[in-house]
Amino acid sequence: MTTTTNNNGAFNLQHFIKCGMGGALGCCFTHVVVVPMDVVKTRLQTDPVKYNRGMVQGMKTIIKEEGAGMLLQGLGATTIGYAVQGFFKFGLYEVFKKKFSSFFSPEDAATYRIPIWVTASAIAETIGDIALCPFEATRIRQVSDPKFAPGFVGAIRKIHSQEGFKGLYKGLTPIILKQVPYTASQFVTYELANEYFYKYLKQSRSITKDQLSDGQKFGVILGTGAVSGVVASIVSHPADTILSKINQEKTDGGVTRAIGNIIKRLGVRGLFLGVEARCVMVTTLVTVQFVIYDGIKLLYK
């Protein structure tokens, strides 16, 4: 992934679809792979009294009491939701990054590259979150209450019948508060890590990116992806905890008040419940996502 400083900001449908499909494949695949960890993480957040001994013990408890199949709860919602979200997140990020860079000269675009990345990723993620929210609400409800409804379709219908359209979107505010910092820190860290690494190679070893083997480039993607995953998980974890709680909270007094009640009840320490599990999960997610995404971009360059 490289900084775009081309003044031509015209929309390219083919490029958008290519990047979007890469993002959809990467997000869908990685979130499906870590569904068991996500189930445990959600239980740590929604029932910290019972699941207070960490991720490994939490997984053992779920298998013992509910069977191994429970670790795949919410698989349908995860598969569809994150494929849609990834399409908009990665595809629109590239579109907006190019568009915003076109407002400046190449020199100024390079100078203001970080604000450009942040703005592009924030807008792209917000659009992706609007598409993701109903699926994430359904997944959390299925994981926190396995008897809620049989299957993804049944669960989303039940939420809609009981709470209306609003019930599917009551988690939108916390999901945006979680995902926007997550995505902005993910993309900015990844861009800067790549920029720093290749600059280091060029200055200290006189090696350019084009001179690296495919294996070496793969190693760079793994390393920078892991760094961006750790940063993104820590930055966004408090909002992730709120998101898990909000779908269990009564919101008659408004979502903002419900969020305030959750923060007051949990405190700073409580907002970081399950952070270790999420660091493992998110680092895995982000690293593989960038491997798939950059791989598709290079393949169809």
C-alpha positions in Angstrom: 0.0 0.0 0.0 1.6 3.3 -1.1 0.7 6.9 -0.7 -1.3 8.4 -3.5 -0.2 11.8 -4.6 -1.6 11.8 -8.1 -3.6 15.0 -8.8 -6.0 12.9 -10.9 -8.8 12.1 -8.4 -11.3 10.8 -10.9 -13.3 7.8 -9.7 -12.1 4.5 -11.2 -14.8 1.9 -10.9 -12.5 -1.0 -11.8 -10.0 0.0 -9.1 -12.8 0.4 -6.5 -14.2 -3.0 -7.2 -10.7 -4.6 -7.2 -9.8 -3.0 -3.8 -13.3 -3.7 -2.5 -13.3 -7.4 -3.4 -9.8 -7.7 -1.9 -11.1 -6.1 1.3 -14.3 -8.2 1.3 -12.3 -11.5 0.9 -9.7 -10.5 3.5 -12.2 -9.3 6.1 -14.6 -12.2 5.6 -11.9 -14.9 5.7 -10.1 -13.5 8.7 -13.2 -12.9 10.8 -14.5 -16.3 10.0 -11.2 -17.9 11.1 -11.2 -16.1 14.5 -14.9 -16.6 15.3 -14.1 -19.0 18.2 -11.8 -16.3 19.8 -14.5 -13.7 19.1 -17.1 -15.8 20.9 -14.9 -16.1 24.0 -14.0 -12.4 23.9 -17.7 -11.5 23.7 -18.5 -13.8 26.7 -15.6 -12.2 28.6 -17.2 -8.8 28.1 -20.9 -9.7 28.6 -20.4 -12.1 31.6 -17.1 -11.2 33.3 -18.0 -12.8 36.5 -18.3 -16.3 35.0 -15.5 -15.9 32.4 -13.0 -14.2 34.6 -10.0 -16.5 34.1 -9.0 -15.5 30.6 -9.4 -16.6 27.0 -8.1 -20.2 27.3 -10.1 -21.1 30.4 -13.2 -19.3 28.9 -12.9 -21.5 25.8 -12.7 -24.6 27.9 -15.7 -23.6 29.9 -17.8 -23.0 26.8 -16.8 -26.4 25.3 -17.5 -28.2 28.5 -20.9 -26.6 29.2 -22.2 -26.0 25.7 -20.2 -28.1 23.3 -17.5 -27.2 20.8 -20.1 -26.1 18.3 -20.9 -23.1 20.4 -17.5 -21.6 19.4 -19.0 -21.1 15.9 -22.0 -19.2 17.1 -22.7 -16.2 15.0 -20.8 -17.6 12.0 -23.5 -16.6 9.4 -23.8 -13.0 10.6 -20.0 -12.7 10.8 -19.5 -14.1 7.2 -22.0 -11.8 5.5 -21.5 -8.7 7.7 -17.7 -8.5 7.4 -17.7 -9.3 3.7 -19.9 -6.3 3.1 -18.1 -4.1 5.6 -14.7 -5.0 4.1 -15.8 -4.2 0.6 -16.7 -0.6 1.6 -13.9 -0.2 4.1 -11.0 -1.1 1.7 -12.6 0.0 -1.6 -13.7 3.4 -0.4 -10.5 4.0 1.5 -8.5 3.9 -1.8 -11.1 6.0 -3.6 -11.2 8.7 -0.9 -7.4 8.6 -0.4 -6.9 9.3 -4.1 -9.6 11.9 -4.2 -8.4 13.9 -1.2 -4.8 13.7 -2.4 -5.9 15.2 -5.7 -6.9 18.4 -3.9 -3.2 19.1 -3.3 0.0 19.3 -5.2 2.1 16.1 -5.0 4.4 17.8 -2.5 1.5 19.0 -0.3 -0.2 15.7 -0.5 2.9 14.0 0.8 3.2 16.6 3.6 -0.5 16.1 4.7 -0.6 12.4 4.0 -1.5 11.4 7.6 -4.6 13.7 7.8 -5.5 12.4 4.3 -5.3 8.8 5.4 -7.2 9.5 8.6 -10.0 11.3 6.8 -10.3 8.7 4.0 -10.3 5.8 6.4 -12.8 7.4 8.8 -15.4 8.1 6.0 -14.9 4.7 4.4 -15.3 2.9 7.8 -18.4 4.9 8.7 -20.1 3.8 5.5 -18.9 0.2 6.1 -20.3 0.3 9.7 -23.7 1.3 8.6 -23.8 -1.8 6.4 -22.2 -4.0 9.2 -24.3 -2.9 12.2 -27.4 -5.2 11.8 -25.2 -8.2 11.3 -23.0 -7.4 14.3 -26.0 -6.8 16.5 -27.3 -10.2 15.5 -24.0 -11.9 16.1 -23.6 -10.5 19.6 -27.2 -11.4 20.5 -26.6 -15.0 19.3 -23.3 -15.3 21.3 -24.5 -13.7 24.5 -27.9 -15.6 24.4 -27.5 -18.9 22.4 -31.2 -19.7 23.0 -32.4 -16.4 21.5 -33.2 -17.8 18.0 -32.3 -20.7 15.8 -29.8 -19.4 13.2 -28.8 -16.0 11.8 -32.0 -15.4 9.8 -34.2 -16.3 12.7 -32.2 -14.0 15.0 -32.3 -11.0 12.8 -36.0 -11.4 12.3 -36.7 -11.7 16.0 -34.7 -8.6 16.8 -36.6 -6.7 14.1 -40.0 -8.0 15.3 -39.3 -7.3 19.0 -37.5 -3.9 18.7 -38.1 -2.8 15.1 -35.5 -1.4 12.8 -34.0 0.6 15.6 -33.1 -2.6 17.5 -30.7 -3.5 14.6 -29.0 -0.2 14.8 -28.8 0.7 18.5 -25.2 -0.4 18.4 -24.3 2.0 15.6 -22.8 4.7 17.8 -20.5 2.4 19.7 -19.6 0.5 16.6 -18.5 3.7 14.9 -16.7 4.8 18.0 -14.9 1.4 17.9 -14.3 0.9 14.2 -13.3 4.4 13.1 -10.4 4.7 15.6 -9.6 1.1 14.8 -9.5 1.5 11.1 -7.8 4.9 11.2 -5.0 3.6 13.4 -4.9 0.4 11.4 -4.3 2.1 8.0 -2.1 5.0 9.3 0.1 2.6 11.3 0.4 0.2 8.3 1.2 3.0 5.9 3.8 4.6 8.2 5.4 1.2 9.1 5.8 0.4 5.5 7.1 3.9 4.7 9.6 3.7 7.6 10.8 0.2 6.8 11.4 0.8 3.1 13.1 4.2 3.9 15.4 2.4 6.3 16.3 -0.3 3.7 17.1 2.4 1.1 19.2 4.6 3.4 21.1 1.9 5.4 21.3 -0.9 2.9 20.8 0.8 -0.5 17.9 -1.6 -1.2 14.7 -0.5 -2.9 11.3 -2.2 -2.6 11.6 -3.5 -6.2 14.8 -5.3 -5.3 13.2 -7.4 -2.6 12.1 -10.9 -3.3 8.5 -11.9 -2.9 9.3 -13.7 0.3 10.9 -10.6 1.7 8.0 -8.5 0.7 5.7 -11.0 2.4 7.7 -10.7 5.5 7.3 -6.9 5.5 3.6 -7.2 5.1 3.4 -9.7 8.0 5.5 -7.5 10.3 3.8 -4.2 9.5 0.4 -5.8 9.6 1.1 -7.2 13.1 2.2 -3.8 14.4 -0.9 -2.1 13.0 -3.1 -4.9 14.5 -1.7 -4.4 18.1 -2.1 -0.6 17.9 -5.6 -0.8 16.4 -6.8 -3.3 19.0 -5.7 -1.3 22.0 -7.0 2.0 20.6 -10.5 0.6 19.9 -11.0 -1.8 22.7 -13.0 0.4 25.1 -15.6 1.0 22.4 -15.6 -2.7 21.6 -16.6 -3.5 25.2 -19.4 -0.9 25.1 -20.6 -2.4 21.8 -20.9 -5.8 23.4 -22.7 -4.4 26.4 -25.1 -2.0 24.5 -26.9 -4.9 22.9 -27.8 -6.2 26.4 -28.7 -2.7 27.7 -32.1 -1.0 27.8 -32.0 2.1 25.6 -35.3 3.6 26.5 -33.6 6.7 27.8 -31.5 7.0 24.6 -28.3 5.3 23.4 -26.1 8.1 24.7 -27.4 7.7 28.2 -27.0 3.9 27.9 -23.4 4.3 26.9 -22.8 6.7 29.8 -24.3 4.1 32.2 -22.0 1.4 30.9 -18.9 3.5 31.2 -19.9 4.5 34.7 -20.6 1.0 35.8 -17.5 -0.6 34.3 -14.9 2.1 34.9 -11.6 2.4 33.0 -10.4 -1.1 34.0 -13.7 -2.7 33.0 -13.6 -1.1 29.5 -10.5 -3.2 28.8 -12.1 -6.5 29.6 -10.9 -9.2 27.2 -8.2 -6.9 25.7 -5.6 -9.8 25.7 -8.0 -12.0 23.6 -8.8 -9.1 21.3 -5.1 -8.3 20.8 -4.5 -11.8 19.6 -7.6 -11.8 17.5 -7.1 -8.4 15.9 -3.4 -8.9 15.2 -4.3 -12.1 13.4 -7.1 -10.4 11.5 -5.2 -7.3 10.4 -2.1 -9.2 9.3 -3.9 -11.7 7.2 -6.2 -9.0 5.8 -3.3 -7.0 4.5 -1.6 -10.1 3.1 -4.8 -10.9 1.1 -5.6 -7.3 0.2 -2.1 -6.3 -1.0 -1.7 -9.7 -2.7 -4.9 -9.1 -4.8 -3.8 -5.5 -5.6 -0.4 -6.8 -6.8 -1.9 -9.7 -8.7 -4.2 -7.5 -10.7 -2.0 -4.4 -10.9 
